[in-house]
């Protein structure tokens, strides 16, 4: 190997190592931590792994310690939705939105829930609000999220679903097709980053 190339590679390796060590120190010691953040991250991991009951317990525990934790509240709603406890999930999403009205992902997830419950007009309103507040939700989950979920095909996005609902709701009621079970089953809640 050429001496000049070797020196460049060594410098790049040292630079990457220094950046990694610096980030580790910052992340572990210097960054101001949010009370309960670790618990919320554990609960979110449970959701990703499909352990919804464990996630719900973590979120409820966090809410006992800090009833104002909107991250835990949104996560609790998502866990309830995944468990099929739709009415409870809707109440919790409503509470989360009343506390933080400008977080588009909460509207997106409440829209998904309303869609599942058959409230298509409410779902459309939530999808539109989510797209207004967080235009990036129109893109759906990214490649890395899909990889982690073992989801090679891009699921339908809320923008696509909103467009479809608009078309269908414009039709006479007897001609509407508002549920597409195969497509609807592919739609997953948005992460609460």
C-alpha positions in Angstrom: 0.0 0.0 0.0 1.2 3.5 -0.9 2.6 5.3 2.2 0.6 8.5 1.4 -2.7 6.5 1.2 -1.8 4.7 4.5 -1.3 8.0 6.3 -4.6 9.3 5.0 -6.4 6.2 6.2 -4.8 6.4 9.6 -5.9 10.0 10.0 -9.4 9.2 8.9 -9.6 6.3 11.4 -8.3 8.5 14.2 -10.7 11.3 13.3 -13.7 8.9 13.3 -12.6 7.4 16.6 -12.3 10.9 18.2 -15.7 11.9 17.0 -17.2 8.7 18.4 -15.5 9.1 21.8 -16.5 12.8 21.9 -20.1 11.9 21.2 -20.1 9.1 23.8 -18.8 11.5 26.4 -21.4 14.1 25.5 -24.3 11.6 25.3 -23.4 9.8 28.5 -22.2 12.6 30.8 -22.6 16.1 29.6 -26.0 16.2 27.9 -28.8 17.4 30.1 -31.0 14.5 30.6 -34.8 14.7 30.6 -36.3 13.0 33.7 -37.8 9.7 32.6 -36.3 9.7 29.1 -34.7 6.3 29.5 -38.0 4.8 30.6 -39.8 6.3 27.6 -37.1 4.8 25.3 -37.5 1.4 26.9 -41.2 1.6 26.4 -40.8 2.7 22.7 -38.5 -0.4 22.2 -41.2 -2.6 23.6 -43.6 -1.1 21.1 -41.2 -1.7 18.2 -40.8 -5.3 19.4 -44.6 -5.9 19.6 -44.6 -6.1 23.4 -47.5 -3.7 23.8 -48.4 -4.7 27.4 -44.8 -4.1 28.6 -44.8 -0.8 26.8 -48.1 0.2 28.4 -46.8 -0.6 31.8 -43.6 1.4 31.2 -45.6 4.4 30.0 -48.1 4.3 32.8 -45.2 4.0 35.3 -43.6 7.1 33.8 -46.9 9.0 33.9 -47.3 8.2 37.6 -43.8 9.7 38.2 -44.5 12.7 35.9 -48.1 13.2 34.8 -47.1 16.0 32.5 -44.8 13.8 30.3 -46.5 14.2 26.9 -44.0 11.7 25.4 -45.3 9.0 27.7 -48.9 10.0 27.1 -48.5 9.7 23.3 -46.7 6.3 23.8 -49.5 5.1 26.0 -52.0 6.0 23.3 -50.0 4.1 20.7 -49.7 1.0 23.0 -53.5 1.0 23.6 -54.1 1.4 19.9 -51.8 -1.6 19.1 -53.7 -3.6 21.8 -57.0 -2.8 20.1 -58.3 -0.7 23.0 -59.5 1.9 20.6 -61.8 4.0 22.8 -59.2 4.3 25.5 -56.5 5.1 22.9 -58.7 7.8 21.4 -59.2 9.5 24.8 -55.4 9.4 25.5 -54.6 10.8 22.0 -57.2 13.6 22.6 -55.5 14.4 25.9 -52.0 14.4 24.3 -53.3 16.8 21.6 -54.9 19.1 24.1 -51.5 19.4 25.9 -49.4 19.8 22.7 -51.4 20.9 19.8 -48.5 21.4 17.3 -47.1 17.9 17.2 -48.1 16.5 13.8 -47.2 12.8 14.5 -49.9 12.7 17.2 -52.5 13.8 14.7 -51.2 11.2 12.2 -51.6 8.4 14.7 -55.0 9.6 15.9 -56.0 9.7 12.3 -54.9 6.1 11.8 -56.9 5.1 14.9 -60.0 7.0 13.7 -59.6 5.3 10.3 -59.6 1.9 12.0 -62.6 2.8 14.0 -64.6 3.8 10.9 -64.5 7.6 11.6 -63.2 8.4 8.2 -64.1 12.1 8.2 -62.3 12.5 11.5 -59.3 10.5 10.2 -59.1 12.8 7.1 -59.2 15.9 9.3 -56.3 14.4 11.4 -54.3 13.4 8.4 -54.6 16.9 6.9 -53.6 18.5 10.2 -50.6 16.1 10.5 -49.5 17.0 7.0 -49.9 20.7 7.7 -47.9 20.5 11.0 -45.3 17.9 9.9 -45.1 17.7 6.1 -42.4 15.0 6.4 -45.2 12.6 7.5 -46.2 12.5 3.9 -43.1 10.5 3.1 -43.9 7.7 5.6 -41.3 5.6 7.4 -37.8 5.8 6.0 -35.6 3.0 4.8 -33.9 2.5 8.2 -37.3 2.3 10.1 -38.6 -0.2 7.5 -35.4 -2.2 7.8 -35.7 -2.4 11.5 -39.4 -3.4 11.2 -38.5 -6.0 8.5 -40.8 -4.2 6.2 -39.2 -4.2 2.7 -42.2 -2.6 0.9 -43.1 1.0 1.7 -46.5 1.0 3.5 -49.2 3.4 2.5 -48.6 6.9 3.8 -51.1 9.2 5.4 -50.9 11.5 2.4 -52.0 8.6 0.2 -54.7 7.6 2.6 -55.9 11.2 2.9 -56.1 11.5 -0.9 -58.0 8.2 -1.1 -60.5 9.2 1.6 -61.1 12.6 -0.1 -61.9 10.8 -3.3 -64.2 8.3 -1.6 -66.0 10.8 0.6 -66.8 12.9 -2.5 -68.8 9.9 -3.9 -72.4 9.1 -3.0 -72.5 7.1 0.2 -73.6 3.9 -1.7 -70.6 4.0 -4.0 -67.9 4.6 -1.3 -65.2 2.0 -0.5 -63.6 3.3 2.6 -61.9 0.2 3.9 -59.3 -1.8 2.0 -58.4 -4.5 4.5 -55.2 -5.7 2.8 -53.9 -2.1 2.4 -55.2 -0.9 5.8 -53.4 -3.8 7.6 -50.0 -2.5 6.2 -50.4 0.9 7.8 -48.4 1.3 11.0 -48.4 4.1 13.6 -45.7 6.8 13.2 -42.8 6.9 15.6 -42.9 9.6 18.2 -39.5 11.1 17.7 
